[in-house]
Amino acid sequence: MALPSRLRGGRVSPQAADVLVAVVVALIVVVWTLVQSRNATESTGRTLLGWALIAVGCGALCFRRRTPVTVAVVTLAACAVYYPLSTYDGPLMIAFAIALYTTAAEGRFVAAVALAAVTLLAVGLGEIRQQPGHRQIDDTSLAMLAGWLISLVAIGRAVRTRTAYLHEVEQRALAAEREQEARARQSATEERLRIAREVHDVLGHSISLINVQSGAVLHRLSKKPDPEVALAAAEEALQAVKATSKDALRELRATLGVLRQADEAAPTAPASGLGLLDELVRRAGAAGLDVRTRVEGTPVPLPPPLDLAAYRIVQESLTNVTRHSGARSALVTIDWGARDVRLRIDDDGEGAPEDRPSGSGIRGMAERARAFGGELTAANTADGFRVDARLPLTVSEGDLR
């Protein structure tokens, strides 16, 4: 019976589908019985009892999925009373067949097998007890009845297995969809944090340099130097501010490029990396900080994400030196090893207060290093302050994303 499953996939509720099945079965049994009644007669009492049994057997199908075992027992009992009693022999057995199938399809396999066995034994014993020549079912029909009952239970079992498989597939699909959505949300969150960290580093470094450069020239102009000297100082400061802001805009375009529309052109400026270290040092020098660089070992090409992380660590370190340390000079050391690259930024400033927790800049640098399997420390030294970062040269694909 595929009708209920089709109705279940549509707009008809399972209860309405069961009622519809019961009505269809009742119509078949009633029409068949009325046709049979033309060729046979029986007493009024038997007729009324037979119609009552038909009503009970067919009506029980309205509850076949709520209480499948009970409905199967009721329909079997109705058939057991109806067929020995009624002369018309209507097809009430259809109601029991549907109830037996439903019992197996609803997962009550043991009960379905037991009911099928009881039905076959009852029919077989009833026929054996008949006098010779009075049997209603011969051996061939009895074998066909056994195959019919086994088929009903087997089909119900198969439908149950298929339904459970489809449910499991659906649950797996839903779980995979939820996991995909969770990963998408996590990726979006990580991307937002990455962009926020990049914007913080770019703006923090550039605006700090612009502030220092502007403050320096204002300090010189406040002493009222000669007009030519003042003009030269102002021009030098404006050139430095222009260069710093230009670099900041370039890096912002590259950082925020992932947010552009699909029809916009991708940024063509080179990505930030250690290859731009000289330019970074030059900008820091324009702000009045004497920055020297030292390279140890043999440089090797770095993957773009790792190269950017190394550049940002140096950039944020020089930003902190310019803004907070009061240092006059700084030394950037890049030590290329066989398995990692070490970045050391030393300054001769006042250092950081021992009782003050690390700021967001140092925490951001440490997060960058840890993201690639490295580490970063920042602490006072005898001569000032040092940032020491180690970045492995061998990085997994997941860290490069």
N, C-alpha and C positions, 0 to 999 in steps of 0.2 A: 504494500500500500504506500505509494509515493505521494499521494494527495496531501496528507498532513504536513510532510516536510516542505512541500511547495508552498502550502499556505503559510507555514511558519516564516518563510522568507519574504512573504508579502505583507499586506496590511491586516490580514485576518489574524486574530489572537489565537493561541493554542486552544483555549476553551471553546471558542467559536468553531474552530476546525473540528474538534471532537464532537460537538453537537451536529455539525454538518455530516460527518461520517455516520453517526448514529441514525440520522434521518434517511440517508441514502440506503444504508443496510436495511432499515425498517421498511422502506418502500419496496426493495427487492423481495424481502421475505413475505410481505403482505400480498404483493402482486402474484408471486409464485403460489402462495397458499390459496388465494382465490381461484387461480386457474386449476389447481389440484382439486378444489372442493367441488368442481363440476362433475368429476368422475368418481367421487366417493361420498359416502354419507356417514355421519356419526351423530351421537346424541348431542342435545343442546348443552348439557353440562360439560362434556368433553370439549366441545367447540369453544365455549367460554373460557375454560381453563387453558386451552391451547393458545387462545389470543392473549390471555393474561401472561403466559410464559413468554410469548413473543415480545410483548411490551416490556417485560422485565429484562429479557436478554438483550434486546436492542437498546433500551433506555440506559442500561448499565454502561454502554459504550461512551456515554457523555462524560464519564469520570475515568476513562481508561488510562490517562496519564497521571491523574492525581493518585489513584490507588490501583495500580495495574494488577497486582496479585489478587486483590479482592474482586475486581471486575472479572478476571479470568475464572475465578472460582464460581462466581454467580452465574456467568454465562454457561459454564460447564454443567452446573447443577440444573439450570433451566433446560439444557439440551437432554440431560439424563432423565428428566421427568417428561419432557415433551415428546420425544420420539417413541417410547413405549406406549404413551397414552394416546397421541393423536393419530388419526387415520390419514390425514392429509400429507404428513411428512414434508412440511415446508423447509426451506434451506436455513433454518435457524443456526446451523453449524457455522455459517459465515461469521456470526457474531463471536462465537468462541474462537474461530481462527484469527480474527483481528485482535481479540483480547490476548491470545497466546503470543502472537507476534509482538504486540505492544509490551508485554511483560519482558520478553527477551531484549527488545530494543531499548527499554528503560533501564537495563542493567540488572534485572532480576533473573539471571540466567539459570541458576539452580532451581528456582521456583518454576520457571518455564519448562525445564527438562522434567521436573517431577510431575507437573500437570499433564504434559504430553504422555509420559509413561503411564500415569493413572488412567488417562483416556483410552490408550491402546489396550491396557490390561482389562479395563472394564468392558470394552466392546468385545475383546477376544473371549473373555469368560462368559459374557452374555450369549455369544453365538455358540460356544461349545455346549452350553446347557440346553440349547434348543434341540427339539426332537429332529431326527433325520427328515429332511424335506421341508422343514419349517425355518431354516436359516434365512436371515435377511441379507447377510453379507457373506460372500464366499471367501475362500482363502486368497484369491487374487485381489479382491477388493480390500481385504484386511491388510495385505502387503502394501497396496497403494495408499491406504490410510496411514500406515506407519511412515512411508516416505513423505506423505503430505505433512504430517506433524513434524517430522525431523526437518523438513525444508523450512517450515514456518519459524522454528526455533533458530535454525542456522542463519536464515535471512535476517531475523531480528538481531542476532548476535553480530552479524557483519555490519549492519547499519549502526549498531551501538559502537563498534570499534571504529568505523569511519567517522562517526560524529565526534568521538573522543579525540581522534587524530586531527580532525579539522579544528577542534577547539584548542588543542595544544599548539597547532601551527598558528592559529590566530593569536594566542597568548604570547607565543614567541615573537610574532611580528610586532605586537604592541610593545613588548619589552624592548625589542630592538629599536623601535621608533622612539620610545621614551629615552633609551640610552643615547640614541643619536641626538635627540633634542638636548639632553643634559650635556653631551660633549660640545654641541654647538654653543650652548650658553656659556660653558666653561671657556671655550675658545674665544668667544666674544669678550668675556670678562678679561681674559689674559691679554687680548689685543688692546682693549681699552687701557689696561694698566701699562702695557708697553708704550702706547702712544703718550699716555700721561707722563711716564718717566722720561721719554725722549723730549717732550715739550718742556718739561721741567729743566732738563739738563741744558737744552739749547737756549731757552729764554734766561735761565739763571746765569749761565756763563756770559751770554752776550749783553744782557742788561747790566750785569755787574761791571763788565768792562766799560760799557758806555757811561755808567755812573762814575766810575773812577776817573775816566778820561775827562769827562765834563767837569768833575770836581777839581781835578788838577789844573785845568786851564782857567777855571774861575778863580782859583786860589792865586795863580800867577797874575791874572788881570786885576785882582783886588789890590795888588801892590802898585798899580798905575805905572807900568813900564812905558818905555818909549812907544809911540804908535807903531813903528815898524816891528818892534819886538812883539808887541801885543797882537798885531796882525798875523805875524808868523806863527805865534803860539796858537791863536784861534784857528788858523788854517790847518796846522798840524793836527789839532784835536778833532776838527771836523772831518778831515781825511780818515782818521782812525775810527771815528764814529761811523762814517759812511761804510768803510770796509767791514767793520764788525756787524753792522746791521744787514749789509748785503749777504754776508756769510750766514747770519741767523735766518734770513728769509730763505736762502737756498736750502738749509737744513730743515726748516719747517715744511717747505714744499715736499721734500723727500719723505719726511716723517708722516705727513698728513696725506700723502699720495694715495694711500689705501682707501681713503674716504671719498676720492673723486668719483664723478659719474662715469658710467661705462664709455660714454662718447668723448670723454676728455683725454687729452694726450698725457702720456706718462711723463714724469719729470726726467729731464735729460742730464741734470747735474750729477757729477760723480758722488757715490755714497761716501759718507764720512768713514775714515779709517786711519790707521797709523801712517798711511801715506801722506796725510794732511797734517802731520804732527808739526812740521816746520811752520806752516801757516798759523797753527794754533799757538805756537810759541811766540811768533811775531806779534799776534794780537795781544797776548799777555804782556809782551815787552812794551807795546804802545801804551799800556796802562801804567807803566812805571815799574814793572816787576822785571828783574834781571833773571831770565830763565835760560838755563843751559841744558843740553841734552847729551846723553852718553849711551852708546849702543855697544853691548857686549855679545859676542857670539855671532852666528851667521843668521841673518833674517830669512824667514821663509814666508811664502804667501799664506794668508789666513783666510778661512771661509768668511764671507761678508758679515754674517751675524757676529762671529767672534771678533772680527776686525773692528766692527762698530762698537762692541762692548769694551774692547781695550781703549779705543779712542775716547769713549764717554768717561771711562774711569780717569784718564789723564785730564780730560777737560773739566770734570767736576772737581778734581783735586786742585787744579790751578784756580778754578773759580773760588773755592774755599780759601785758598791762600790769599787771593786778591781781596776778598771781602772781609775775612775774619782774623787773619793771623798777624797782620801788620808787618809781614816779612818784606825784606828788600830783595832777596834772591831765592831761587828754587832750582833744584836739580832733578831732571827727569831721566831715569835710568831704565833702559829696556834691555833685559838679559834674556837672550834667546838660548834655550836649552834644547836637549834632545827630545824631551817629552812635554815641555811646557815653556811658556814665556812669562817672565816676571816683570812687573811694572812697579818701580819704586819712585815716589815723588817726595823729596825731602825739601824742607824750607827752613829758614833761620828765624822764623817768627816766634811769637810768644807761646805757642802751643795751645792746647785746649784745657780748660779747667778739669781737674781730676774728678770732681763731684758732679759734673754735668753729663747727662746721658748723650749718646751720639745723636747728631742731627739727622734730618731726613736725607741729606746728601750722602753721608757716609752709609746709611742704611741702604739707600738705592744702589750705591756702588757694590756693597756686599751682596745684594740680591742679584746683581748682574753676574758677579763672579760665581756665585752658587748655581745660577741657572746653567752654567757650562761645566759644572763639576769642579770648579776652583774654589778659592778662598781669598778673603781680603781682611787685612788687619789695619787699624789706624790708631796710632798712639804717639805720645810725646817722646822725644829723644833728648839727649843732652844738649843738642844744638838747636832744637826746634820741634818739628812735627814730621812724622813719616806716614805715608800711605803705602802699604806693601800688598800687591795683588799677585796671585798666581793663577794662570789660565792654562789648562791642558791643551796641547796641540791636537790631541785625538778627541773629537767630540762626536757623540751619537747624533743620528739624524733627528731624533725627537728634540734635542737641545738646539739644533740649528733652525728649527721652525719658528 
